[in-house]
Amino acid sequence: AYRKGDYDRGLALVKRVYELKKADVTTLDRVGSIYYVLGRYGEALTVWQRALPLEKNRRRRRELSKSITVARQTLGLGPAAEPRVIGKRPAKPKPAAKKAPPDQRLIARLYQQGVKHYAAGEYLQATTIFLRIVELDPGNVKAAKALERLHLEGAAPAPGP
């Protein structure tokens, strides 16, 4: 259903799986991704935040965290606040580290992977890769346009350069 651009049906199917496997991180991640593609960013954020504490794999935790960050940015929210422990003094803020410019070779490789997934009708994978590019390089117009096409057109031709 997702590959055919029938996101509502895809969401319904994934939700049925979720009812059977409530603690399945993969299912939660897919529900979040479908919500995001449907433009239901708040719901995507909520589902991904529910999945994060359940994920044990460090790499997948980072990916979920990045999806959460992108959803928060899309909603115009700031970074997630660190939870405070009552009775403890807040730590002194560390000086802001200078952010290295994005590795353009990595961005180009990711973009090509996203295009390949898109052309193959693997929209969920393409969305994940384009979201990763936007997280690494928030000003990347090509990835933002590809995400827009994925959202608006579903099964449109692959995004061009």
Order of alpha helices (4+ residues) and beta strands (2+ residues): alpha-alpha-alpha-alpha-alpha-alpha-alpha
